[in-house]
């Protein structure tokens, strides 16, 4: 039995502040420690915030695409994000494009997608985790999570849980050269009756590798997907 996507983890210089920002934007409930946003009805994963001293210097490999039911709702979400400490940024978007590009208080990019986007029509508020990545890595994650491909054209790929919710997308080539550790990564959780080592072996067979990021003696296993993006395999819950 395959692991589930337990959490999306943000590296943060001020984890509590970033957790409060995203709780406010997404309307998520916060766990007792204040650093975990609990799953919503339309996404099955948590969002965690972990401390780091590293500063953000390059665009993230992955960002949220947030959906809107109307232009008014899009504008309300923009206003809420700005009030909570977000800001407008320019990543080369064209004036005629209707999505709004913002950054959170630590510079993590995200997009507010205009209403009527057919690709995100069957998703929740977090319409997609939009990722820079190869076709190969899209195929890897489809097999790793046992999520079917819902898009596979021109080397662009996307997967979605059979239960619905957020999609994970990869834009295909050219893929930016990786510099340093990603600030966002996945935490995978084997089932309660699962075997962590067996799951690690399965992921290696699919194309993942073991990596050392200085984690030391911990209960989770740090790995990288075929594009070199870090992820963790947790001990069974």
Phi, psi and omega in degrees: 000133185282161176288161174254155173286100183284317186201154164257123186252127175263130164282133187219138174287329176228083187302320183294317179297318181291323177298318179294322178300307185289330174299319179292319181291316186270348183068034182268150171283147183251138177291170185302328181282352179076000186244007179230127174265126184286158181298147172268178181295333186254002172225135185269005185247152173278167171236121183249155179231120185241142185288143173213151174266349182289137178269149178285128183233343183226161177301144178291152175290337185222144175213161176282139162251111181264139186267163179220137177277340181203165176297325179295318179294320177300315180294323178295320179293319176301312181298319180295317180296319179294321180295328181277354177121005176283175179208156174288144175222159178247115177246021181094013178294148183275151181302327183281350178285138188267350177282155182248130181256124181232171172229146176282180184301342177253013174089006178288123186287148169204159185238140170260108187276141181292157177295155177089009178284108187294326183296329182257014186295330184253034180239184177262202181298315169278093184293320182206150162263098188273124192235146168277125183177166185275167173297322180302319183288329174297318177295320179301310184290331174300317179283322183297318183263351186059042174255132182289152171291129176248359174203134178202081181218141176052037179068008171266137184227158174207145177232160178209142178302145174302340178275358182090198180093204185297143171268157169244126186238152175228132190277354180077184184290155358282140178262128181300141175297137182279130177233109179077183182283138175297147177277345177238135176212162179270143166250122178257142182238117172296157176298161185304326180262016183273181183235115183301314183295321178297322179291319176300315179298321178297318182291324175298318179297332179278347179126001178281163178227153171285141175223159179242115177246021181085023185289339179070209184270096183231167183277346180258162179249127181266129184225173175227143177280179184299340175270359180091008180281129183290148169206164183239141171254113184280165171292152179305142182287000000 
